[in-house]
């Protein structure tokens, strides 16, 4: 009986992972749609005074990761996957163009359901930015992630730069699955989608820091939105 339950759980886990594995954008148009969705997420999240990301936090951030419509689902074995973009603050304080990343993770336990959520990660410390520049971050191992404070009063809950976590996570839930844990997951550079979007092969550093990528119109709009909320 136990063996049968294990087998059912294992097969369910394989189904979940196969169903949720993020597909890379097959065209520049699909990549552009993802960038536009990220811009909408920033606009909508920051438009609510009571539940927005504290602007003071964004103004001190090293980088921001935006994952529209990230999916989490599970039956005994759960998975969470999504594709999104990462933007880093440049040396002059302005925001650079977006690079494409994927996010994923697996969790075990008694769980059943599905959820879609817009996820935003605010990277506060240098080791978080270094992880992005090295193509990959594992949450809980490379970078500690805390649930982020919200609203104008949220700024008061963090005292000084020494009190900052490596990164803060925010999610806007659209489904019925309870919670969205990032522990054990991670994000990784999506070179193929980044190349399709910019029309050339680029390394992650060349996008986030090097200034080699020429941002298309959708990227410029996203950059302007970030400048408006996090100068």
Phi and psi in degrees as a GROMACS rama.xvg file:
@    title "Ramachandran Plot"
@    xaxis  label "Phi"
@    yaxis  label "Psi"
@TYPE xy
-62.7623  -39.4923  UNK-2
-62.5353  -39.2799  UNK-3
-65.5528  -42.8325  UNK-4
-63.7268  -40.0801  UNK-5
-61.4098  -43.0278  UNK-6
-64.0811  -42.4457  UNK-7
-60.7496  -44.7497  UNK-8
-63.0439  -41.4966  UNK-9
-64.6691  -44.6899  UNK-10
-64.1526  -39.0452  UNK-11
-64.083  -39.0124  UNK-12
-64.2624  -41.9137  UNK-13
-61.2152  -41.6128  UNK-14
-62.3855  -44.6809  UNK-15
-60.4614  -48.2948  UNK-16
-65.1395  -40.1922  UNK-17
-66.3598  -39.3711  UNK-18
-71.0451  -31.5272  UNK-19
-102.031  -6.46038  UNK-20
-57.3279  125.163  UNK-21
-68.649  128.08  UNK-22
-83.792  134.222  UNK-23
-70.9984  149.853  UNK-24
-62.9981  132.389  UNK-25
-87.1569  -5.97984  UNK-26
-153.828  165.615  UNK-27
-63.5548  -33.6183  UNK-28
-62.3223  -42.3112  UNK-29
-67.2487  -39.2008  UNK-30
-64.6389  -39.1861  UNK-31
-63.649  -39.7234  UNK-32
-59.7571  -40.2821  UNK-33
-64.9801  -40.4284  UNK-34
-65.125  -42.1958  UNK-35
-63.9464  -39.0529  UNK-36
-64.284  -37.8338  UNK-37
-63.818  -39.059  UNK-38
-64.7101  -39.4975  UNK-39
-64.5455  -41.2436  UNK-40
-58.5049  -47.1762  UNK-41
-60.3864  -45.9291  UNK-42
-59.5942  -47.2587  UNK-43
-72.4377  -39.9606  UNK-44
-64.1563  -40.7156  UNK-45
-83.0158  -7.5588  UNK-46
-80.945  -14.0538  UNK-47
-99.5863  118.659  UNK-48
-66.798  -35.323  UNK-49
-79.6957  -27.3655  UNK-50
-125.083  15.0334  UNK-51
-80.2857  163.295  UNK-52
-71.2185  130.085  UNK-53
-55.0156  126.617  UNK-54
-61.5562  -33.0967  UNK-55
-61.7717  -33.7829  UNK-56
-68.8659  -45.6319  UNK-57
-63.1244  -35.1727  UNK-58
-67.1455  -20.8201  UNK-59
-103.831  0.431375  UNK-60
-72.5484  145.944  UNK-61
-82.3104  -33.9932  UNK-62
-160.123  164.061  UNK-63
-136.883  134.716  UNK-64
-113.903  131.639  UNK-65
-125.31  119.646  UNK-66
-121.932  94.4032  UNK-67
-71.5874  140.012  UNK-68
54.3883  46.8636  UNK-69
-71.8435  139.58  UNK-70
-111.547  135.789  UNK-71
-127.735  132.4  UNK-72
-150.046  160.027  UNK-73
-168.73  151.911  UNK-74
-143.939  99.9961  UNK-75
69.8074  -54.0952  UNK-76
-109.183  126.617  UNK-77
-108.535  157.49  UNK-78
-142.516  154.192  UNK-79
-138.586  127.958  UNK-80
-143.483  152.82  UNK-81
-174.267  163.468  UNK-82
-119.537  146.693  UNK-83
-164.539  -162.809  UNK-84
-128.661  154.176  UNK-85
-123.578  136.847  UNK-86
-125.648  140.715  UNK-87
-119.626  149.642  UNK-88
-77.5726  132.243  UNK-89
-84.5421  173.4  UNK-90
-59.4842  -29.2314  UNK-91
-87.4337  4.76483  UNK-92
92.782  -9.91161  UNK-93
-84.7554  167.158  UNK-94
-93.6071  133.321  UNK-95
-81.8701  175.114  UNK-96
-71.5841  162.051  UNK-97
-79.783  142.777  UNK-98
-111.808  148.274  UNK-99
-89.5805  137.476  UNK-100
-134.559  160.38  UNK-101
-114.576  150.32  UNK-102
-123.758  139.743  UNK-103
-157.938  164.047  UNK-104
-179.285  161.987  UNK-105
-130.306  140.354  UNK-106
-132.504  151.53  UNK-107
-117.713  149.831  UNK-108
142.766  178.714  UNK-109
-79.4201  104.469  UNK-110
-149.443  148.006  UNK-111
-155.1  126.775  UNK-112
143.257  -176.73  UNK-113
-147.994  152.586  UNK-114
-150.984  143.671  UNK-115
-118.907  137.872  UNK-116
-147.926  146.289  UNK-117
-87.149  124.427  UNK-118
-116.248  132.675  UNK-119
-125.059  129.817  UNK-120
-112.453  127.461  UNK-121
-105.466  109.719  UNK-122
-87.2683  118.877  UNK-123
-101.982  -27.6335  UNK-124
-115.733  159.541  UNK-125
-61.4889  -35.8821  UNK-126
-67.6572  -27.0835  UNK-127
-67.6546  -43.6164  UNK-128
-65.2767  -40.8385  UNK-129
-60.6488  -39.058  UNK-130
-61.9345  -40.7786  UNK-131
-63.6178  -42.7527  UNK-132
-68.9564  -20.9425  UNK-133
-94.6238  13.9703  UNK-134
85.6845  -16.1257  UNK-135
-155.027  141.83  UNK-136
-132.188  135.016  UNK-137
-107.091  122.31  UNK-138
-70.6647  133.615  UNK-139
90.4629  -24.4455  UNK-140
-104.867  -58.3251  UNK-141
-85.1124  -36.6323  UNK-142
-138.647  130.482  UNK-143
-83.139  134.056  UNK-144
-119.081  127.861  UNK-145
-116.24  153.948  UNK-146
-66.8775  127.585  UNK-147
-78.7279  146.744  UNK-148
-69.33  155.377  UNK-149
-127.838  158.956  UNK-150
73.7808  172.714  UNK-151
-62.4924  -34.7812  UNK-152
-73.0685  -15.241  UNK-153
-63.8816  -26.9247  UNK-154
-62.2949  -33.6548  UNK-155
-70.5279  -16.3816  UNK-156
-80.5168  -7.22174  UNK-157
-119.479  120.95  UNK-158
-108.815  101.912  UNK-159
79.9053  161.408  UNK-160
-62.319  -30.4943  UNK-161
-67.6663  -18.6478  UNK-162
-87.6745  -5.05034  UNK-163
-72.1994  142.9  UNK-164
-75.9941  168.69  UNK-165
-60.4572  -40.0752  UNK-166
-154.695  153.536  UNK-167
-118.432  138.905  UNK-168
-109.454  142.517  UNK-169
-134.14  140.831  UNK-170
-141.675  143.818  UNK-171
-116.322  106.533  UNK-172
-78.6072  141.406  UNK-173
-122.989  -3.07461  UNK-174
-124.576  -152.313  UNK-175
-114.851  -3.44154  UNK-176
-76.1646  130.36  UNK-177
-78.8456  118.172  UNK-178
84.593  165.237  UNK-179
-149.147  92.5926  UNK-180
-89.9798  134.479  UNK-181
-99.8743  -6.20915  UNK-182
-60.0447  133.918  UNK-183
86.811  -9.94962  UNK-184
-96.0376  -166.499  UNK-185
-175.958  173.981  UNK-186
-127.336  149.703  UNK-187
-142.546  143.089  UNK-188
-62.0504  133.88  UNK-189
-105.579  89.6111  UNK-190
-67.514  -36.3386  UNK-191
-66.1806  -47.5422  UNK-192
-66.6816  -39.0347  UNK-193
-59.7298  -43.0302  UNK-194
-64.2995  -38.9255  UNK-195
-65.9986  -39.1717  UNK-196
-67.1933  -41.0688  UNK-197
-95.4891  -8.16211  UNK-198
75.5337  17.87  UNK-199
-159.93  157.003  UNK-200
-75.9915  126.053  UNK-201
-134.649  144.017  UNK-202
-86.2311  159.543  UNK-203
-60.5089  -37.8768  UNK-204
-65.9162  -33.0339  UNK-205
-68.6568  -25.9588  UNK-206
-86.0861  -52.0383  UNK-207
-75.808  -30.1877  UNK-208
-129.711  -26.9149  UNK-209
-80.3479  -18.9936  UNK-210
72.7297  14.5786  UNK-211
-82.1333  -24.981  UNK-212
-83.277  128.604  UNK-213
-91.4988  112.268  UNK-214
-70.3399  126.37  UNK-215
-64.693  175.763  UNK-216
-58.0264  -43.1261  UNK-217
-62.8743  -38.9195  UNK-218
-67.4353  -39.0278  UNK-219
-62.6516  -40.0903  UNK-220
-63.8486  -42.6974  UNK-221
-63.4595  -42.498  UNK-222
-62.0257  -41.4624  UNK-223
-65.2394  -38.2069  UNK-224
-63.2011  -44.371  UNK-225
-62.4061  -39.6941  UNK-226
-62.1973  -36.484  UNK-227
-68.1498  -36.4755  UNK-228
-97.4978  -17.1017  UNK-229
-147.041  65.4819  UNK-230
